[in-house]
Amino acid sequence: MEKNFNEWNKKKQKLHQDELNPFYKEREVWWCSLGVNVGFEQDGTGENFDRPVVIVRGFNKNTFLAVALTGVKKKGKYYFYLGKIGGKDSTAILSQIRLIDTKRLIKKVETVNEEIFKNLKKALSAVIFE
């Protein structure tokens, strides 16, 4: 598959210069400009090179840890089904967790249920540390 690194680089330069830093909270799902990435790292799609992410841990007003979501209902050690988010099936891709700057945030979708979020964190911990 051909990746459009040049267009993403233009978009990324604009994001970097943006003065906005949206306010976020843990458990929220946001559309996020993840960009065009190397190899098997999860890419964004469309004009904004975006995809939904769930915010797992906030570090400060500028950065947070998030996991990328897919609209495909997947099962296995590296996936955690969240249920319907924004009316669509949503699965967290546990291997696609990363630090993200708030400048990449586009639009809040909704907030994940507390119990589901607690189970998501357990699943992430198991994949990363066990």
C-alpha positions in Angstrom: 0.0 0.0 0.0 1.3 3.4 -1.0 1.6 5.9 2.0 1.2 9.6 1.4 4.0 10.9 3.7 4.3 14.2 1.9 0.6 15.2 2.5 0.8 14.1 6.1 4.0 16.1 6.6 2.2 19.3 5.4 -0.7 18.5 7.8 1.7 17.8 10.7 3.4 21.1 10.2 0.1 22.9 10.5 -0.8 20.9 13.6 2.5 21.8 15.2 2.0 25.5 14.7 -1.6 25.4 16.0 -2.1 27.3 19.3 -5.1 25.3 20.4 -4.7 22.6 23.1 -8.1 21.0 23.6 -9.0 20.1 27.1 -9.4 16.3 27.5 -10.2 13.8 30.2 -9.3 10.1 30.7 -11.9 7.7 29.3 -12.8 10.1 26.5 -12.8 8.9 22.9 -11.6 11.5 20.4 -11.0 11.7 16.7 -7.2 12.2 16.5 -4.8 13.0 13.7 -2.5 10.0 14.0 -1.0 10.6 10.6 0.9 8.3 8.2 3.2 6.1 10.1 6.0 3.6 9.5 5.4 -0.1 8.9 2.7 -1.6 11.0 2.0 1.4 13.2 -1.6 2.4 13.0 -2.3 5.1 10.5 -5.1 7.7 10.4 -7.2 8.0 7.3 -8.9 10.7 5.2 -8.1 14.4 4.9 -7.1 14.7 8.6 -5.2 11.4 8.7 -7.4 10.7 11.7 -8.9 7.8 13.6 -10.6 7.4 17.0 -8.5 6.9 20.1 -9.4 6.4 23.8 -7.5 8.5 26.3 -6.0 6.1 28.9 -3.8 8.4 31.0 -3.3 12.2 31.0 0.1 13.5 31.9 -0.3 17.2 31.6 -2.4 19.7 29.6 -0.3 18.9 26.5 0.2 15.1 26.4 -1.6 11.9 27.1 -1.4 8.2 26.5 -4.0 6.8 24.2 -4.9 3.6 22.4 -6.1 3.5 18.7 -9.5 2.1 17.9 -10.8 0.2 15.0 -14.4 -0.1 13.8 -13.9 -3.8 13.2 -15.0 -6.2 16.0 -11.8 -8.1 16.7 -10.9 -10.8 19.3 -7.6 -11.9 20.7 -4.9 -11.0 23.1 -4.2 -7.7 21.5 -7.7 -6.4 21.2 -10.4 -5.2 23.6 -14.0 -4.7 22.5 -15.4 -1.5 23.9 -18.9 -1.9 22.5 -20.6 0.8 20.5 -18.9 4.2 20.4 -20.6 6.9 18.4 -23.0 4.2 17.2 -20.3 2.0 15.8 -18.5 -1.2 17.0 -15.2 -0.1 18.6 -12.3 -2.3 19.4 -9.1 -1.0 21.1 -5.9 -2.2 19.4 -3.9 -2.8 22.6 -0.6 -3.0 20.8 -1.2 0.5 19.4 -0.7 2.6 22.5 1.3 5.8 22.3 2.0 9.2 23.7 0.0 11.9 21.9 0.1 15.7 22.0 -3.3 17.5 22.4 -2.7 19.4 19.2 -3.6 16.2 17.3 -7.1 16.1 18.9 -9.9 17.0 16.5 -13.3 16.2 18.1 -14.6 14.5 21.2 -16.9 11.6 20.4 -18.0 10.4 23.9 -16.8 9.0 27.2 -16.3 5.3 27.9 -18.3 3.7 30.7 -16.2 3.4 33.9 -16.4 -0.4 34.3 -15.4 -0.9 30.6 -12.6 1.5 31.0 -11.3 -0.3 34.1 -11.3 -3.6 32.2 -9.5 -1.9 29.3 -6.7 -0.8 31.6 -6.4 -4.3 33.0 -6.2 -5.7 29.4 -3.6 -3.1 28.5 -1.5 -3.9 31.6 -1.6 -7.6 30.8 -0.4 -7.1 27.2 2.3 -4.6 28.2 3.6 -6.0 31.5 2.9 -9.8 31.6 
